[in-house]
Amino acid sequence: YIQHGYPYDELKPIACKGFDTWGSYSLTLIDSLDMLIILNNRTEFERVVGLLEKTLDMDKDINVSVFETNIRVIGGLLSAHLLSY
């Protein structure tokens, strides 16, 4: 994903191209944060957090899916925060 899809939301696996589905929030990257901690890959977790800190902008005036935003963005960030301690 980082090589072919970042900073887009998702990666088309056959085309190896990123695309936006919900506003270019790097959803796949946010989704992966908690799994990086579970797999004890602290170095990659810290690198991804640094990327998100530099590039993630939540101040956008766009229509978003409330469901997708709750489970992928808020859920991903909350679970990564809780597991990172």
N, C-alpha and C positions, 0 to 999 in steps of 0.2 A: 504494500500500500504506500509506504513512504516513497519508494522509488518511482512508482507510476501513477499514484492517485492523489497524493498529498498536494495541495491543501483542500482538495474537493471532499465532498461528503462520503462518497463511495467509489469503489473500483469496479469497472466492468472487467471480469476475469479473462474473457476471451480476447477482447480488444486491448487489454492492458492500458486502459485510459480511465482517468478519473472523471466523475461527473457529479454535479450538484443535484441533490434531491430535496433538501430542506433548508437552503439558504447559505451554503458554504460555511458550515460550522466545524468542518473536519470531524464529522460524526463517527467515522470508523476509528479515528485516532482516540477520541474520547471514550468510545466503547471498549477499546483495548486496554485502557489504563488499569482497571482492576485486575485483569488477567495477567498483566505484567507483574503485579505484586504477588498474585497467587502463585505464579511460576517462579517467584523469587529472583526476578530479573530487575534488580534495583537500578542498575546503571542505565538500562534502556528506559525505565520508568522516569528517571530524573531527566533524561534527554528529551523525552516526549513532553513532559511537563514544561520544560524550558521552551520547546517549540510552541506549545499552546500559549504560554505566557506572552510570547513575542507576537504571535499572529492572530490569536482568537479575539474577535471583536463582536461582542453581543449587542452593540448599539446599532442595530439595523432596523429600518422601517420596512419589514416584509411580512407577508402572511406565512405563518408556520403551522404545522400540525401540532396541536396541543398534546396529543397522544405520543407522537414521536419525540417531541421536545422533552416531555416528562420522562419517558423510559430511557431514551438514549443520552440526552444531554444532562439533565438534572440527575437521573439515576447513575449515569456513568461518573459524573463528577463527585457525587456524594459517596458512592461506594469506594472510589479511589481515595478520597479524603479519609474515610473511616479506616480503610485497610493500610494506609500509609504510615500509621503510627505504631 
